[in-house]
Amino acid sequence: MALQTNLETLVTVFGGSGFLGRHVVRALAKRGYRIRVAVRRPDLAGHLQPLGRVGQIHAVQANLRYAASVDAAMRDADVAINLVGILYERGRQRFDSVMTYGAEAVALAAAAYGARVIHVSALGADPESPSHYARAKATAEKAVLAAVPSAVLLRPSILFGPEDDFFNRFAAMARMLPVLPLVGGGHTRFQPVFVGDVATAIADVVDGKGKTGTTYELGGPEVRTFKELMEFVLATIERRRLLVPLPFGLASFKAQFLQFLPKPPLTPDQVELLRRDNVVSEEALREGRSLAAFGIEPTAMETIVPSYLWRFRKTGQFRGRIA
Ligand SMILES: NC(=O)c1ccc[n+]([C@@H]2O[C@H](COP(=O)([O-])OP(=O)(O)OC[C@H]3O[C@@H](n4cnc5c(N)ncnc54)[C@H](OP(=O)(O)O)[C@@H]3O)[C@@H](O)[C@H]2O)c1
């Protein structure tokens, strides 16, 4: 009898070149899976190659806005993982086209090939949300489950890790600006979760762990307000900055202009998103739909974030020499 190994399982990872993507690809490569990374620019996905053995990771071209490319990327695959998401709209990259119809295209292609589906959504996904991003995430979840009722959905809170867009962004702002704004007073609550823990959960689902047709909510060990997170950033990078409350209305007004920057630091839609807490629900905890379901003890941000934010300190990694 032939020995079954994970190498016989082909996993297509959409969005595999992104922040969460590289951690997912690394986790799957370690477990011996064959990985097809579906990205818009395979020529820019070279950083993934060293994460696996020769020939284990293969990049192909796919754009979620073009169903035929999604279908080609799913051919003969056993599992589809969709990590594609955008934070703001640009040109033809719209929340609906990329996150809703794109997610549906992945699920339909997976259904056609009889592949399992793992879909990454976000905490706050809600069809009634004032944020377009959150509504698109909710519509995507519904479309994915309609196409593949056995899909496993994962909703993380903010992700942290060396390449994150949250702690790095605010540390960079603190390096340049004398003040940091606290949108809505900075009272919004978050539950930052380590990107490595989310990648492990995803790899566990590929292994067959977790319940099909279930939505998991993934958060870290602690709930912190936005203001507390900014204080943590400042303490970590050893800088003093004024934290200035910015009412939602004023933040939205400023964001009307900021949204046109090439990489906007804030958009009106993100201000809407900040009006609601971003934490794992009591219901999910009660029903065992959290990281605990995978036996994962969430990593504290204090143990990881300083290891990459030191570069924003005045002294970098160097300290004054004590005589
Ligand atoms: N980061 C967080 O804090 C966080 C929190 C909650 C939920 N999430 C969700 O987790 C997922 C991964 O997030 P991330 O932080 O890893 O995002 P990311 O770094 O921005 O990666 C997103 C990926 O999507 C790809 N992509 C964008 N538009 C595409 C399209 N039209 N067709 C195909 N691929 C496309 C990007 O590739 P290109 O190079 O082609 O643009 C990239 O590989 C997303 O669904 C996000 O909404 C993230």
The ligand as an SDF file (V2000), in Angstrom:
LIG
                    3D

 48 52  0  0  0  0  0  0  0  0999 V2000
   -3.7830   42.2870    8.5280 N   0  0  0  0  0  0  0  0  0  0  0  0
   -4.7500   42.3210    9.4210 C   0  0  0  0  0  0  0  0  0  0  0  0
   -4.6270   42.9130   10.5170 O   0  0  0  0  0  0  0  0  0  0  0  0
   -6.0580   41.5890    9.1600 C   0  0  0  0  0  0  0  0  0  0  0  0
   -7.0530   41.6050   10.1550 C   0  0  0  0  0  0  0  0  0  0  0  0
   -8.2530   40.9350    9.9130 C   0  0  0  0  0  0  0  0  0  0  0  0
   -8.4640   40.2660    8.7200 C   0  0  0  0  0  0  0  0  0  0  0  0
   -7.4740   40.2810    7.7640 N   0  0  0  0  0  0  0  0  0  0  0  0
   -7.7370   39.5670    6.5020 C   0  0  0  0  0  0  0  0  0  0  0  0
   -6.7320   38.5900    6.3170 O   0  0  0  0  0  0  0  0  0  0  0  0
   -6.4750   38.4380    4.9190 C   0  0  0  0  0  0  0  0  0  0  0  0
   -4.9720   38.6290    4.6670 C   0  0  0  0  0  0  0  0  0  0  0  0
   -4.6050   39.9190    5.1140 O   0  0  0  0  0  0  0  0  0  0  0  0
   -3.1130   40.4750    4.9260 P   0  0  0  0  0  0  0  0  0  0  0  0
   -2.8670   41.4290    6.0300 O   0  0  0  0  0  0  0  0  0  0  0  0
   -2.1900   39.3530    4.6970 O   0  0  0  0  0  0  0  0  0  0  0  0
   -3.2950   41.3330    3.5830 O   0  0  0  0  0  0  0  0  0  0  0  0
   -2.1760   41.7390    2.5000 P   0  0  0  0  0  0  0  0  0  0  0  0
   -0.8250   41.6520    3.0560 O   0  0  0  0  0  0  0  0  0  0  0  0
   -2.6310   43.0380    1.9280 O   0  0  0  0  0  0  0  0  0  0  0  0
   -2.3460   40.6040    1.4140 O   0  0  0  0  0  0  0  0  0  0  0  0
   -3.4500   40.5680    0.5880 C   0  0  0  0  0  0  0  0  0  0  0  0
   -3.1640   39.6600   -0.5790 C   0  0  0  0  0  0  0  0  0  0  0  0
   -4.2680   39.7650   -1.4990 O   0  0  0  0  0  0  0  0  0  0  0  0
   -3.7370   39.8720   -2.8140 C   0  0  0  0  0  0  0  0  0  0  0  0
   -4.6980   40.5150   -3.7120 N   0  0  0  0  0  0  0  0  0  0  0  0
   -5.2190   41.7660   -3.6480 C   0  0  0  0  0  0  0  0  0  0  0  0
   -6.0830   41.9560   -4.6590 N   0  0  0  0  0  0  0  0  0  0  0  0
   -6.1030   40.8070   -5.3750 C   0  0  0  0  0  0  0  0  0  0  0  0
   -6.7970   40.3860   -6.5310 C   0  0  0  0  0  0  0  0  0  0  0  0
   -7.6550   41.1810   -7.1850 N   0  0  0  0  0  0  0  0  0  0  0  0
   -6.5940   39.1240   -6.9850 N   0  0  0  0  0  0  0  0  0  0  0  0
   -5.7200   38.2960   -6.3700 C   0  0  0  0  0  0  0  0  0  0  0  0
   -5.0250   38.6420   -5.2680 N   0  0  0  0  0  0  0  0  0  0  0  0
   -5.2130   39.8880   -4.7890 C   0  0  0  0  0  0  0  0  0  0  0  0
   -2.4600   40.6530   -2.6290 C   0  0  0  0  0  0  0  0  0  0  0  0
   -1.5990   40.4290   -3.7090 O   0  0  0  0  0  0  0  0  0  0  0  0
   -1.1180   41.5980   -4.7040 P   0  0  0  0  0  0  0  0  0  0  0  0
    0.3520   41.6730   -4.4630 O   0  0  0  0  0  0  0  0  0  0  0  0
   -1.4680   41.0690   -6.0350 O   0  0  0  0  0  0  0  0  0  0  0  0
   -1.8470   42.8660   -4.3580 O   0  0  0  0  0  0  0  0  0  0  0  0
   -1.9160   40.0160   -1.3490 C   0  0  0  0  0  0  0  0  0  0  0  0
   -1.2260   38.8320   -1.6330 O   0  0  0  0  0  0  0  0  0  0  0  0
   -7.3470   39.4710    4.2010 C   0  0  0  0  0  0  0  0  0  0  0  0
   -8.5300   38.8510    3.7810 O   0  0  0  0  0  0  0  0  0  0  0  0
   -7.6640   40.4730    5.2890 C   0  0  0  0  0  0  0  0  0  0  0  0
   -8.8780   41.1420    5.0550 O   0  0  0  0  0  0  0  0  0  0  0  0
   -6.2730   40.9120    7.9620 C   0  0  0  0  0  0  0  0  0  0  0  0
  1  2  1  0
  2  3  2  0
  2  4  1  0
  4  5  1  0
  4 48  2  0
  5  6  2  0
  6  7  1  0
  7  8  2  0
  8  9  1  0
  8 48  1  0
  9 10  1  0
  9 46  1  0
 10 11  1  0
 11 12  1  0
 11 44  1  0
 12 13  1  0
 13 14  1  0
 14 15  2  0
 14 16  1  0
 14 17  1  0
 17 18  1  0
 18 19  2  0
 18 20  1  0
 18 21  1  0
 21 22  1  0
 22 23  1  0
 23 24  1  0
 23 42  1  0
 24 25  1  0
 25 26  1  0
 25 36  1  0
 26 27  1  0
 26 35  1  0
 27 28  2  0
 28 29  1  0
 29 30  1  0
 29 35  2  0
 30 31  1  0
 30 32  2  0
 32 33  1  0
 33 34  2  0
 34 35  1  0
 36 37  1  0
 36 42  1  0
 37 38  1  0
 38 39  2  0
 38 40  1  0
 38 41  1  0
 42 43  1  0
 44 45  1  0
 44 46  1  0
 46 47  1  0
M  CHG  2   8   1  16  -1
M  END
$$$$
